[in-house]
Amino acid sequence: MARILYLALQISSAGLYLYTIYYAFSVNGLIAALLSAVFPVISNVYWMYAITMDTGDWMNNYNLACVSVLIIFGLVLAFTSIGKDEN
C-alpha cells in the first residue's frame, strides 16, 4: 500500500510542479516561471494565495490539488512508519 501511495505522491507532485510553472508563466511570464521552478514549495504557497485572491474562493482546483498532495504525503509517512520495528 505504501508503494502505491508513494507512486501517487510522485506523480501528483510532478503534475502540480509542472502546472505551477505553467500557471506562473501564463500569468507573469518567464521570470515568475523560473522562480517557481527554483523555489517549488514557496511558489506553491504564493500561488495558492494569489489564485485565492483572484478567484475569491478558497476551494479552487489549485488549492485542492495542493491539499491532496499534502494528504497523500501524510499517508505515505503514516504507512511507512507503521511497519518499522521499535527497538
N, CA, C and O atoms as a printed pandas DataFrame, in Angstrom:
     atom_number atom_name residue_name chain_id  residue_number  x_coord  y_coord  z_coord
0              1         N          MET        A               1    0.818   -1.191    0.000
1              2        CA          MET        A               1    0.000    0.000    0.000
2              3         C          MET        A               1    0.863    1.255    0.000
3              4         O          MET        A               1    0.552    2.236   -0.677
4              5         N          ALA        A               2    1.953    1.213    0.770
5              6        CA          ALA        A               2    2.815    2.383    0.857
6              7         C          ALA        A               2    3.477    2.676   -0.485
7              8         O          ALA        A               2    3.682    3.839   -0.831
8              9         N          ARG        A               3    3.812    1.639   -1.239
9             10        CA          ARG        A               3    4.453    1.845   -2.543
10            11         C          ARG        A               3    3.491    2.486   -3.532
11            12         O          ARG        A               3    3.892    3.338   -4.325
12            13         N          ILE        A               4    2.230    2.085   -3.493
13            14        CA          ILE        A               4    1.223    2.685   -4.380
14            15         C          ILE        A               4    1.010    4.148   -4.016
15            16         O          ILE        A               4    0.925    5.005   -4.895
16            17         N          LEU        A               5    0.926    4.429   -2.732
17            18        CA          LEU        A               5    0.768    5.819   -2.298
18            19         C          LEU        A               5    1.994    6.650   -2.653
19            20         O          LEU        A               5    1.871    7.817   -3.024
20            21         N          TYR        A               6    3.172    6.052   -2.541
21            22        CA          TYR        A               6    4.392    6.772   -2.895
22            23         C          TYR        A               6    4.424    7.093   -4.386
23            24         O          TYR        A               6    4.854    8.177   -4.779
24            25         N          LEU        A               7    3.977    6.167   -5.205
25            26        CA          LEU        A               7    3.896    6.410   -6.640
26            27         C          LEU        A               7    2.871    7.511   -6.939
27            28         O          LEU        A               7    3.122    8.389   -7.764
28            29         N          ALA        A               8    1.728    7.460   -6.271
29            30        CA          ALA        A               8    0.716    8.509   -6.442
30            31         C          ALA        A               8    1.263    9.862   -5.998
31            32         O          ALA        A               8    0.970   10.886   -6.616
32            33         N          LEU        A               9    2.056    9.867   -4.930
33            34        CA          LEU        A               9    2.660   11.113   -4.451
34            35         C          LEU        A               9    3.631   11.668   -5.482
35            36         O          LEU        A               9    3.629   12.871   -5.747
36            37         N          GLN        A              10    4.451   10.820   -6.062
37            38        CA          GLN        A              10    5.417   11.282   -7.061
38            39         C          GLN        A              10    4.722   11.838   -8.297
39            40         O          GLN        A              10    5.106   12.894   -8.800
40            41         N          ILE        A              11    3.718   11.147   -8.783
41            42        CA          ILE        A              11    3.019   11.584   -9.994
42            43         C          ILE        A              11    2.247   12.870   -9.735
43            44         O          ILE        A              11    2.305   13.800  -10.540
44            45         N          SER        A              12    1.523   12.931   -8.615
45            46        CA          SER        A              12    0.739   14.138   -8.325
46            47         C          SER        A              12    1.644   15.331   -8.016
47            48         O          SER        A              12    1.320   16.458   -8.389
48            49         N          SER        A              13    2.758   15.104   -7.351
49            50        CA          SER        A              13    3.690   16.203   -7.071
50            51         C          SER        A              13    4.318   16.727   -8.356
51            52         O          SER        A              13    4.471   17.938   -8.521
52            53         N          ALA        A              14    4.681   15.835   -9.262
53            54        CA          ALA        A              14    5.250   16.266  -10.537
54            55         C          ALA        A              14    4.224   17.042  -11.354
55            56         O          ALA        A              14    4.556   18.060  -11.960
56            57         N          GLY        A              15    2.993   16.573  -11.375
57            58        CA          GLY        A              15    1.936   17.288  -12.088
58            59         C          GLY        A              15    1.669   18.665  -11.507
59            60         O          GLY        A              15    1.490   19.633  -12.247
60            61         N          LEU        A              16    1.641   18.755  -10.179
61            62        CA          LEU        A              16    1.424   20.037   -9.528
62            63         C          LEU        A              16    2.592   20.979   -9.781
63            64         O          LEU        A              16    2.388   22.176   -9.984
64            65         N          TYR        A              17    3.808   20.457   -9.770
65            66        CA          TYR        A              17    5.002   21.258  -10.047
66            67         C          TYR        A              17    4.958   21.832  -11.461
67            68         O          TYR        A              17    5.212   23.019  -11.665
68            69         N          LEU        A              18    4.634   20.982  -12.430
69            70        CA          LEU        A              18    4.565   21.441  -13.808
70            71         C          LEU        A              18    3.429   22.443  -14.017
71            72         O          LEU        A              18    3.586   23.417  -14.754
72            73         N          TYR        A              19    2.280   22.202  -13.365
73            74        CA          TYR        A              19    1.171   23.140  -13.505
74            75         C          TYR        A              19    1.504   24.486  -12.861
75            76         O          TYR        A              19    1.110   25.533  -13.376
76            77         N          THR        A              20    2.220   24.464  -11.749
77            78        CA          THR        A              20    2.624   25.708  -11.100
78            79         C          THR        A              20    3.518   26.522  -12.019
79            80         O          THR        A              20    3.343   27.734  -12.141
80            81         N          ILE        A              21    4.467   25.873  -12.662
81            82        CA          ILE        A              21    5.358   26.577  -13.592
82            83         C          ILE        A              21    4.556   27.116  -14.778
83            84         O          ILE        A              21    4.767   28.253  -15.201
84            85         N          TYR        A              22    3.644   26.313  -15.312
85            86        CA          TYR        A              22    2.805   26.751  -16.426
86            87         C          TYR        A              22    1.953   27.956  -16.023
87            88         O          TYR        A              22    1.871   28.938  -16.762
88            89         N          TYR        A              23    1.331   27.878  -14.868
89            90        CA          TYR        A              23    0.469   28.978  -14.421
90            91         C          TYR        A              23    1.282   30.248  -14.192
91            92         O          TYR        A              23    0.853   31.335  -14.579
92            93         N          ALA        A              24    2.441   30.120  -13.572
93            94        CA          ALA        A              24    3.292   31.293  -13.337
94            95         C          ALA        A              24    3.713   31.925  -14.655
95            96         O          ALA        A              24    3.736   33.149  -14.780
96            97         N          PHE        A              25    4.048   31.093  -15.643
97            98        CA          PHE        A              25    4.448   31.620  -16.948
98            99         C          PHE        A              25    3.282   32.308  -17.645
99           100         O          PHE        A              25    3.457   33.373  -18.237
100          101         N          SER        A              26    2.103   31.716  -17.580
101          102        CA          SER        A              26    0.957   32.290  -18.279
102          103         C          SER        A              26    0.454   33.576  -17.630
103          104         O          SER        A              26   -0.122   34.426  -18.310
104          105         N          VAL        A              27    0.661   33.728  -16.333
105          106        CA          VAL        A              27    0.179   34.929  -15.643
106          107         C          VAL        A              27    1.243   36.021  -15.628
107          108         O          VAL        A              27    0.940   37.173  -15.939
108          109         N          ASN        A              28    2.481   35.688  -15.273
109          110        CA          ASN        A              28    3.508   36.714  -15.063
110          111         C          ASN        A              28    4.733   36.599  -15.947
111          112         O          ASN        A              28    5.584   37.487  -15.904
112          113         N          GLY        A              29    4.865   35.570  -16.732
113          114        CA          GLY        A              29    5.979   35.488  -17.658
114          115         C          GLY        A              29    7.103   34.567  -17.221
115          116         O          GLY        A              29    6.965   33.765  -16.297
116          117         N          LEU        A              30    8.223   34.713  -17.922
117          118        CA          LEU        A              30    9.344   33.788  -17.779
118          119         C          LEU        A              30   10.025   33.876  -16.417
119          120         O          LEU        A              30   10.389   32.846  -15.850
120          121         N          ILE        A              31   10.204   35.067  -15.886
121          122        CA          ILE        A              31   10.881   35.224  -14.589
122          123         C          ILE        A              31   10.090   34.527  -13.481
123          124         O          ILE        A              31   10.670   33.838  -12.642
124          125         N          ALA        A              32    8.770   34.703  -13.477
125          126        CA          ALA        A              32    7.934   34.040  -12.469
126          127         C          ALA        A              32    8.002   32.521  -12.625
127          128         O          ALA        A              32    8.022   31.792  -11.633
128          129         N          ALA        A              33    8.038   32.050  -13.863
129          130        CA          ALA        A              33    8.135   30.603  -14.094
130          131         C          ALA        A              33    9.469   30.061  -13.602
131          132         O          ALA        A              33    9.520   28.989  -12.999
132          133         N          LEU        A              34   10.543   30.791  -13.853
133          134        CA          LEU        A              34   11.856   30.345  -13.378
134          135         C          LEU        A              34   11.930   30.351  -11.856
135          136         O          LEU        A              34   12.468   29.421  -11.255
136          137         N          LEU        A              35   11.393   31.390  -11.234
137          138        CA          LEU        A              35   11.386   31.427   -9.767
138          139         C          LEU        A              35   10.517   30.316   -9.189
139          140         O          LEU        A              35   10.851   29.735   -8.157
140          141         N          SER        A              36    9.404   30.022   -9.853
141          142        CA          SER        A              36    8.550   28.922   -9.396
142          143         C          SER        A              36    9.240   27.575   -9.552
143          144         O          SER        A              36    9.017   26.663   -8.756
144          145         N          ALA        A              37   10.073   27.451  -10.571
145          146        CA          ALA        A              37   10.808   26.202  -10.773
146          147         C          ALA        A              37   11.923   26.039   -9.745
147          148         O          ALA        A              37   12.214   24.923   -9.313
148          149         N          VAL        A              38   12.549   27.151   -9.352
149          150        CA          VAL        A              38   13.675   27.087   -8.413
150          151         C          VAL        A              38   13.198   26.909   -6.973
151          152         O          VAL        A              38   13.826   26.187   -6.198
152          153         N          PHE        A              39   12.101   27.556   -6.613
153          154        CA          PHE        A              39   11.570   27.509   -5.246
154          155         C          PHE        A              39   10.167   26.893   -5.244
155          156         O          PHE        A              39    9.187   27.625   -5.104
156          157         N          PRO        A              40   10.042   25.576   -5.395
157          158        CA          PRO        A              40    8.712   24.986   -5.586
158          159         C          PRO        A              40    7.774   25.114   -4.388
159          160         O          PRO        A              40    6.593   25.405   -4.579
160          161         N          VAL        A              41    8.243   24.912   -3.185
161          162        CA          VAL        A              41    7.339   24.960   -2.027
162          163         C          VAL        A              41    6.885   26.390   -1.770
163          164         O          VAL        A              41    5.705   26.637   -1.524
164          165         N          ILE        A              42    7.819   27.324   -1.826
165          166        CA          ILE        A              42    7.472   28.733   -1.625
166          167         C          ILE        A              42    6.526   29.201   -2.725
167          168         O          ILE        A              42    5.577   29.940   -2.459
168          169         N          SER        A              43    6.782   28.776   -3.951
169          170        CA          SER        A              43    5.914   29.206   -5.047
170          171         C          SER        A              43    4.522   28.590   -4.930
171          172         O          SER        A              43    3.536   29.234   -5.288
172          173         N          ASN        A              44    4.424   27.359   -4.437
173          174        CA          ASN        A              44    3.096   26.771   -4.238
174          175         C          ASN        A              44    2.290   27.576   -3.236
175          176         O          ASN        A              44    1.108   27.842   -3.456
176          177         N          VAL        A              45    2.915   27.961   -2.147
177          178        CA          VAL        A              45    2.210   28.770   -1.142
178          179         C          VAL        A              45    1.814   30.121   -1.735
179          180         O          VAL        A              45    0.695   30.592   -1.529
180          181         N          TYR        A              46    2.746   30.746   -2.478
181          182        CA          TYR        A              46    2.441   32.041   -3.091
182          183         C          TYR        A              46    1.289   31.929   -4.081
183          184         O          TYR        A              46    0.366   32.743   -4.049
184          185         N          TRP        A              47    1.332   30.928   -4.962
185          186        CA          TRP        A              47    0.281   30.806   -5.965
186          187         C          TRP        A              47   -1.039   30.367   -5.361
187          188         O          TRP        A              47   -2.098   30.703   -5.892
188          189         N          MET        A              48   -1.004   29.627   -4.264
189          190        CA          MET        A              48   -2.259   29.324   -3.564
190          191         C          MET        A              48   -2.911   30.621   -3.113
191          192         O          MET        A              48   -4.116   30.812   -3.278
192          193         N          TYR        A              49   -2.111   31.505   -2.545
193          194        CA          TYR        A              49   -2.634   32.793   -2.090
194          195         C          TYR        A              49   -3.087   33.648   -3.275
195          196         O          TYR        A              49   -4.175   34.223   -3.241
196          197         N          ALA        A              50   -2.266   33.735   -4.319
197          198        CA          ALA        A              50   -2.587   34.581   -5.469
198          199         C          ALA        A              50   -3.851   34.105   -6.184
199          200         O          ALA        A              50   -4.699   34.919   -6.551
200          201         N          ILE        A              51   -3.981   32.809   -6.380
201          202        CA          ILE        A              51   -5.165   32.278   -7.061
202          203         C          ILE        A              51   -6.400   32.467   -6.195
203          204         O          ILE        A              51   -7.479   32.759   -6.711
204          205         N          THR        A              52   -6.254   32.305   -4.885
205          206        CA          THR        A              52   -7.380   32.519   -3.988
206          207         C          THR        A              52   -7.831   33.974   -4.018
207          208         O          THR        A              52   -9.032   34.245   -4.017
208          209         N          MET        A              53   -6.892   34.911   -4.046
209          210        CA          MET        A              53   -7.261   36.322   -4.107
210          211         C          MET        A              53   -7.890   36.681   -5.460
211          212         O          MET        A              53   -8.777   37.533   -5.522
212          213         N          ASP        A              54   -7.436   36.037   -6.539
213          214        CA          ASP        A              54   -8.017   36.305   -7.863
214          215         C          ASP        A              54   -9.428   35.762   -7.983
215          216         O          ASP        A              54  -10.318   36.431   -8.508
216          217         N          THR        A              55   -9.629   34.549   -7.494
217          218        CA          THR        A              55  -10.941   33.915   -7.645
218          219         C          THR        A              55  -11.885   34.245   -6.499
219          220         O          THR        A              55  -13.104   34.193   -6.668
220          221         N          GLY        A              56  -11.342   34.582   -5.343
221          222        CA          GLY        A              56  -12.184   34.818   -4.172
222          223         C          GLY        A              56  -12.731   33.546   -3.566
223          224         O          GLY        A              56  -13.675   33.589   -2.777
224          225         N          ASP        A              57  -12.155   32.422   -3.920
225          226        CA          ASP        A              57  -12.651   31.120   -3.490
226          227         C          ASP        A              57  -11.502   30.293   -2.930
227          228         O          ASP        A              57  -10.507   30.056   -3.615
228          229         N          TRP        A              58  -11.645   29.854   -1.677
229          230        CA          TRP        A              58  -10.606   29.013   -1.070
230          231         C          TRP        A              58  -10.601   27.610   -1.649
231          232         O          TRP        A              58   -9.571   26.935   -1.639
232          233         N          MET        A              59  -11.739   27.168   -2.151
233          234        CA          MET        A              59  -11.868   25.793   -2.635
234          235         C          MET        A              59  -11.671   25.721   -4.146
235          236         O          MET        A              59  -12.440   25.053   -4.837
236          237         N          ASN        A              60  -10.652   26.398   -4.664
237          238        CA          ASN        A              60  -10.380   26.305   -6.103
238          239         C          ASN        A              60   -9.567   25.049   -6.387
239          240         O          ASN        A              60   -9.075   24.393   -5.469
240          241         N          ASN        A              61   -9.433   24.727   -7.657
241          242        CA          ASN        A              61   -8.778   23.465   -8.034
242          243         C          ASN        A              61   -7.320   23.417   -7.622
243          244         O          ASN        A              61   -6.828   22.356   -7.236
244          245         N          TYR        A              62   -6.619   24.531   -7.695
245          246        CA          TYR        A              62   -5.199   24.534   -7.333
246          247         C          TYR        A              62   -5.014   24.261   -5.838
247          248         O          TYR        A              62   -4.159   23.465   -5.452
248          249         N          ASN        A              63   -5.808   24.913   -5.008
249          250        CA          ASN        A              63   -5.705   24.677   -3.568
250          251         C          ASN        A              63   -6.073   23.238   -3.218
251          252         O          ASN        A              63   -5.438   22.621   -2.363
252          253         N          LEU        A              64   -7.097   22.707   -3.877
253          254        CA          LEU        A              64   -7.479   21.318   -3.622
254          255         C          LEU        A              64   -6.380   20.350   -4.044
255          256         O          LEU        A              64   -6.157   19.337   -3.380
256          257         N          ALA        A              65   -5.694   20.652   -5.139
257          258        CA          ALA        A              65   -4.577   19.800   -5.576
258          259         C          ALA        A              65   -3.435   19.855   -4.571
259          260         O          ALA        A              65   -2.836   18.825   -4.260
260          261         N          CYS        A              66   -3.125   21.048   -4.059
261          262        CA          CYS        A              66   -2.046   21.168   -3.069
262          263         C          CYS        A              66   -2.394   20.414   -1.782
263          264         O          CYS        A              66   -1.546   19.728   -1.213
264          265         N          VAL        A              67   -3.624   20.542   -1.336
265          266        CA          VAL        A              67   -4.047   19.840   -0.120
266          267         C          VAL        A              67   -4.050   18.331   -0.358
267          268         O          VAL        A              67   -3.699   17.566    0.541
268          269         N          SER        A              68   -4.439   17.897   -1.545
269          270        CA          SER        A              68   -4.420   16.465   -1.861
270          271         C          SER        A              68   -3.003   15.901   -1.807
271          272         O          SER        A              68   -2.790   14.800   -1.300
272          273         N          VAL        A              69   -2.038   16.652   -2.326
273          274        CA          VAL        A              69   -0.645   16.202   -2.273
274          275         C          VAL        A              69   -0.186   16.106   -0.821
275          276         O          VAL        A              69    0.518   15.162   -0.459
276          277         N          LEU        A              70   -0.573   17.062    0.012
277          278        CA          LEU        A              70   -0.203   17.009    1.433
278          279         C          LEU        A              70   -0.846   15.822    2.145
279          280         O          LEU        A              70   -0.217   15.193    2.996
280          281         N          ILE        A              71   -2.084   15.517    1.804
281          282        CA          ILE        A              71   -2.755   14.365    2.416
282          283         C          ILE        A              71   -2.072   13.061    1.999
283          284         O          ILE        A              71   -1.845   12.183    2.831
284          285         N          ILE        A              72   -1.746   12.938    0.714
285          286        CA          ILE        A              72   -1.042   11.733    0.252
286          287         C          ILE        A              72    0.318   11.628    0.931
287          288         O          ILE        A              72    0.735   10.534    1.311
288          289         N          PHE        A              73    1.018   12.763    1.088
289          290        CA          PHE        A              73    2.307   12.758    1.773
290          291         C          PHE        A              73    2.153   12.272    3.219
291          292         O          PHE        A              73    2.966   11.481    3.697
292          293         N          GLY        A              74    1.125   12.739    3.905
293          294        CA          GLY        A              74    0.866   12.286    5.268
294          295         C          GLY        A              74    0.568   10.801    5.329
295          296         O          GLY        A              74    1.022   10.115    6.245
296          297         N          LEU        A              75   -0.192   10.294    4.364
297          298        CA          LEU        A              75   -0.492    8.859    4.323
298          299         C          LEU        A              75    0.760    8.034    4.057
299          300         O          LEU        A              75    0.940    6.967    4.644
300          301         N          VAL        A              76    1.624    8.523    3.176
301          302        CA          VAL        A              76    2.881    7.821    2.911
302          303         C          VAL        A              76    3.714    7.756    4.182
303          304         O          VAL        A              76    4.259    6.703    4.514
304          305         N          LEU        A              77    3.816    8.872    4.895
305          306        CA          LEU        A              77    4.565    8.873    6.163
306          307         C          LEU        A              77    3.949    7.915    7.174
307          308         O          LEU        A              77    4.669    7.203    7.875
308          309         N          ALA        A              78    2.629    7.894    7.253
309          310        CA          ALA        A              78    1.957    7.019    8.212
310          311         C          ALA        A              78    2.184    5.542    7.877
311          312         O          ALA        A              78    2.494    4.739    8.756
312          313         N          PHE        A              79    2.026    5.196    6.605
313          314        CA          PHE        A              79    2.178    3.789    6.229
314          315         C          PHE        A              79    3.625    3.311    6.263
315          316         O          PHE        A              79    3.872    2.132    6.516
316          317         N          THR        A              80    4.577    4.190    6.017
317          318        CA          THR        A              80    5.959    3.738    6.069
318          319         C          THR        A              80    6.480    3.660    7.500
319          320         O          THR        A              80    7.403    2.893    7.776
320          321         N          SER        A              81    5.913    4.429    8.401
321          322        CA          SER        A              81    6.372    4.363    9.791
322          323         C          SER        A              81    5.658    3.287   10.598
323          324         O          SER        A              81    6.131    2.918   11.673
324          325         N          ILE        A              82    4.539    2.776   10.110
325          326        CA          ILE        A              82    3.804    1.734   10.833
326          327         C          ILE        A              82    4.584    0.430   10.831
327          328         O          ILE        A              82    4.597   -0.281   11.836
328          329         N          GLY        A              83    5.234    0.103    9.717
329          330        CA          GLY        A              83    5.924   -1.177    9.595
330          331         C          GLY        A              83    7.303   -1.228   10.214
331          332         O          GLY        A              83    7.934   -2.284   10.187
332          333         N          LYS        A              84    7.790   -0.158   10.759
333          334        CA          LYS        A              84    9.145   -0.149   11.323
334          335         C          LYS        A              84    9.137   -0.741   12.736
335          336         O          LYS        A              84    8.207   -0.542   13.517
336          337         N          ASP        A              85   10.199   -1.468   13.023
337          338        CA          ASP        A              85   10.343   -2.044   14.366
338          339         C          ASP        A              85   10.879   -1.004   15.317
339          340         O          ASP        A              85   11.757   -0.215   14.969
340          341         N          GLU        A              86   10.354   -1.009   16.499
341          342        CA          GLU        A              86   10.819   -0.119   17.546
342          343         C          GLU        A              86   11.770   -0.904   18.452
343          344         O          GLU        A              86   11.387   -1.942   18.992
344          345         N          ASN        A              87   12.972   -0.435   18.620
345          346        CA          ASN        A              87   13.946   -1.144   19.483
346          347         C          ASN        A              87   14.116   -0.428   20.793
347          348         O          ASN        A              87   14.889   -0.871   21.643
